[in-house]
Amino acid sequence: MLEHGYIQIYTGDGKGKTTASLGLALRALGHGWKVLVIQFTKGDCGTSYGEIASASKFLPNLDVVQFGMDRVVYSHNICFDDYKEAKKGWEFAKKAIHSGEYQLIILDEINICTSLGMLKVSEIKEELLNKPEELEIVLTGRSAHPELQALAHLVTEMKPVKHYFDIGIPAREGIEY
């Protein structure tokens, strides 16, 4: 597949980080790659994430695994179980990175885990430095740590210019989840 895989980061306060990574996943799937999306801080919030439904119904080479509680994690509501879920997700990710099974691994919302202190930047950095040569890895989420940005080969910052959330429109099925 790839001779050399790179490290990409999609960060910033704008909408589209997960969506961009899933677009990349779809492109890779079209070329016969095996893709893994590990979603940190995302559990069943009473809604079904469309990417999970699509993976199980239509995309046999796409695995999506969630490690999170039944709510969105913020600095004001973080609890011990959030830390446990993040650690479980990270242990799963480390095994997947070295499994040789995937050509693309997306660590969705992992940047949130580092910014909230749920995972250590040094541990993530070490794994990225020692990843298999041909593996592409994408990290998403707000507040990407500067050390991880320095290590990455591509960093894209999503910047909000205008957002309908600002006028009270809630997350919509099929668009935000």
C-alpha positions in Angstrom: 0.0 0.0 0.0 2.2 2.8 1.3 6.0 2.9 1.4 5.9 5.6 4.0 3.0 6.6 6.2 2.8 10.0 7.7 1.3 11.6 10.8 -1.6 14.0 10.3 -3.4 16.3 12.8 -6.8 17.9 12.3 -7.3 20.4 15.1 -8.9 23.8 15.8 -12.2 25.1 17.1 -14.0 24.8 13.8 -16.4 22.0 12.7 -15.1 19.3 10.4 -12.1 17.5 12.1 -13.8 14.1 12.4 -15.6 14.6 9.1 -12.3 15.3 7.3 -10.7 12.2 8.8 -13.7 10.1 7.8 -13.4 11.5 4.3 -9.8 10.3 4.2 -10.9 6.9 5.5 -13.4 6.7 2.7 -10.7 7.5 0.1 -8.4 4.9 1.6 -11.2 2.3 1.6 -11.7 2.9 -2.1 -8.1 1.7 -2.6 -8.6 -1.5 -0.7 -7.0 -0.3 2.6 -8.0 -1.6 6.0 -8.9 1.4 8.2 -9.4 1.7 12.0 -11.2 4.6 13.6 -10.8 4.8 17.4 -13.1 7.3 18.9 -12.0 8.7 22.2 -14.4 10.6 24.5 -17.3 9.4 22.4 -19.8 6.9 23.8 -23.4 6.4 23.1 -24.9 9.8 23.9 -28.4 8.7 23.2 -27.7 9.0 19.5 -26.2 6.6 17.0 -23.1 8.0 15.2 -23.6 7.6 11.5 -20.0 6.4 10.9 -20.6 3.4 13.2 -23.8 2.5 11.3 -22.1 2.9 7.9 -19.1 0.8 9.0 -21.1 -2.2 10.0 -23.6 -2.0 7.0 -21.5 -0.9 4.1 -17.8 -0.8 4.7 -16.3 -4.2 5.7 -12.7 -2.9 5.8 -13.6 -0.1 8.2 -13.5 -0.8 11.9 -14.9 1.9 14.3 -14.4 1.4 18.1 -15.5 3.8 20.8 -14.0 4.5 24.2 -16.1 7.0 26.1 -19.0 7.6 28.3 -22.6 8.4 27.3 -22.0 12.1 27.1 -19.6 14.7 25.6 -16.5 15.3 27.8 -15.6 18.8 28.8 -13.2 20.2 31.5 -16.2 20.9 33.8 -17.7 17.4 33.7 -14.7 15.1 33.4 -14.7 12.2 35.9 -12.6 9.1 36.8 -14.5 6.9 34.3 -13.5 9.2 31.5 -9.8 8.6 32.4 -10.4 4.9 32.5 -12.1 4.9 29.1 -9.2 7.0 27.6 -6.6 4.6 29.0 -8.5 1.6 27.6 -8.7 3.3 24.2 -5.0 4.1 24.2 -4.1 0.5 25.1 -6.3 -0.7 22.3 -4.7 1.9 19.9 -1.1 0.8 20.8 -1.9 -2.8 20.0 -3.6 -1.8 16.7 -0.7 0.4 15.7 1.7 -2.5 15.9 -0.7 -5.2 14.7 0.1 -4.9 11.0 -3.6 -5.2 10.2 -4.3 -1.6 9.2 -2.9 0.9 6.7 -4.7 3.9 8.3 -5.6 4.5 11.9 -7.6 7.5 13.0 -7.3 8.5 16.6 -10.5 10.6 16.8 -10.6 13.2 19.6 -7.3 12.0 21.1 -6.2 15.7 21.2 -9.0 16.3 23.7 -7.6 13.5 25.9 -4.2 15.1 26.0 -5.5 18.7 26.6 -7.6 17.4 29.5 -4.7 15.4 31.0 -6.5 12.0 30.3 -3.5 10.7 28.3 0.2 11.7 28.5 1.6 13.5 25.5 4.9 11.7 26.0 3.3 8.3 25.6 1.5 9.3 22.4 4.7 10.9 21.0 6.7 7.7 21.8 4.2 5.5 19.9 4.1 7.8 17.0 7.9 7.9 16.7 7.9 4.1 16.8 5.0 3.4 14.5 5.4 1.0 11.6 6.9 2.9 8.6 4.0 2.2 6.2 1.2 3.2 8.6 -0.6 6.5 8.2 -2.0 7.9 11.5 -4.4 10.8 11.9 -5.1 12.5 15.3 -8.2 14.7 15.6 -9.7 17.0 18.2 -9.3 20.6 19.5 -6.2 21.8 21.2 -3.6 19.6 19.6 -0.5 19.6 21.8 2.4 21.6 20.4 4.8 18.7 20.7 2.5 16.5 18.7 2.0 19.2 16.1 5.8 19.5 15.8 6.1 15.7 15.2 3.3 15.6 12.6 3.9 15.9 8.9 0.6 17.6 8.2 -1.4 19.9 10.6 -4.7 21.4 9.6 -6.5 23.8 11.8 -10.2 24.1 11.4 -11.2 27.7 12.1 -14.8 28.7 12.7 -16.0 31.7 10.6 -19.7 31.2 11.1 -21.6 28.3 12.7 -25.4 27.6 13.1 -24.8 26.4 16.6 -24.3 30.1 17.5 -28.0 30.8 16.6 -29.3 27.8 18.7 -29.4 25.1 16.0 -28.6 21.8 17.8 -26.5 18.9 16.5 -28.4 17.2 13.6 -28.5 13.5 12.8 -26.6 12.8 9.6 -24.7 16.0 9.8 -23.0 16.3 13.2 -23.4 12.6 14.2 
